[in-house]
Amino acid sequence: MEHFDLLIKNATICTMDSDMSVIQHGYVAVKGSDIVKIAEGQVPEGTTASKTIDASGQVLFPGFIDTHTHIFQSFLKGLGADHRLIEWLNRSALPYGALMTPYQHRLAAQLTCMEAIRSGCTTLCEFFYTDQNPELADGCIAGMEDTGIRSVFIRTFQDRGEDYGMPACMIQPADKAMEEVSRLRETYADRGDMLSIWTGPDVTWSTSREGYETMLEYCLSENVRYAMHIDETEVDDDMCQRNYGQDIVPMLDEMGFLTDKMLGVHCVNLTSDEIRRFADHGVSVSYNPVSNMYLGSGAAPIRECLDAGVNVSVGTDGAASNNTTDYIESLKFAALIQKGFTRDAARITAPQTISMATNGGAKAVGMEARLGSIETGKRADMFLFEPRKLKSIPMHDPYATAVYSSSQENVAATIVNGKVVYQDGRFACGIDEHDLSNKIDAELAKLRTQINA
Ligand SMILES: [Zn+2]
């Protein structure tokens, strides 16, 4: 007689393993944080579990991995709408980002992570750039941890950029920024793989050549991963041409900056030569389709990246340029944009889209041995998809239904590290949606008063 902590039975299981195996009717057993058994058919007689979910009629997928967001922007949905990137930043993200308190960051993190969990995400990468006060990072991390999501906290830095509107309070030399990254790594060292600390230059126009070099030396010597916004719009190359006489990707390549520890975010304007450089050095890409449409940035060359062997993941980007953290919505855009812009419906498939969201995400965060598929020995990060919703009826193929005919309503349960963090509309953290909304409204009233003063 075997006892498990969690048993999910009678499910269709899209494992997303290397063979893309699908078990039509089976069960998954979890002990502690890990998947310990996957089998076809009925659970053997006499098996017990502390918690059992009967997933009859539902599909079990590995959890999605959102490889790019800016949590504080969940306070700013719709603000600065319909403006171009730099103007949008100066109307929305930068003024509010310069004023928000640790408590406000914590509320924003709860909101962002709960929405992510309700759209099937089990891991979220926070690209944090409001660095003026170290307590803000701690507030953000506390809010992520409140919800039970697996977190990657990317404490980035800006060592220039006032000419593009970067508030002076957010600018700091790279060596000082790395001291703060070290503090975070020490403070949260006991979190294991539930919380990883990374760093990264925020964006081309906010980083000096010395800044890249200082950060790279730190990351390579300390084995720390890093991310950066790159080739989102033509501003990246314009700025680099003006200051260094070359484009950003060749410049970084010469510096030795392109490595398998790097996650390049957006990559809309990558040339075929730059895609080859990414492939040669094992750089991963975070594709942010909704944000790229919202800000009019364009369609990233995702098919070209995949064909060249570049690992591609999917991010939502901050909720001020999306304007949600609805990962399921982003997946539909992820596929449709590739088809529409190339006038080729076969350009990318639904299983390939789900693969970017799971396997691709796992590799992008350096955890492909533990995340990204439902396999024994991996972490129990999964979600249950309920296809019996008007938008999804009938389901012919779980991949196509999940990508093209679904919404957050289809997510019946989300499991992170073996724990059910969301089920049937309720969050295990106990945070109430209306209560959270009231708290955020009260804080926004204070922020508006400050900004208008
Ligand atoms: Zn971003």
Boltz pocket constraint, residues with backbone or C-beta under 6 A from the ligand:
constraints:
  - pocket:
      binder: B
      contacts: [[A, 68], [A, 69], [A, 70], [A, 127], [A, 229], [A, 265], [A, 317], [A, 318]]
      max_distance: 6.0
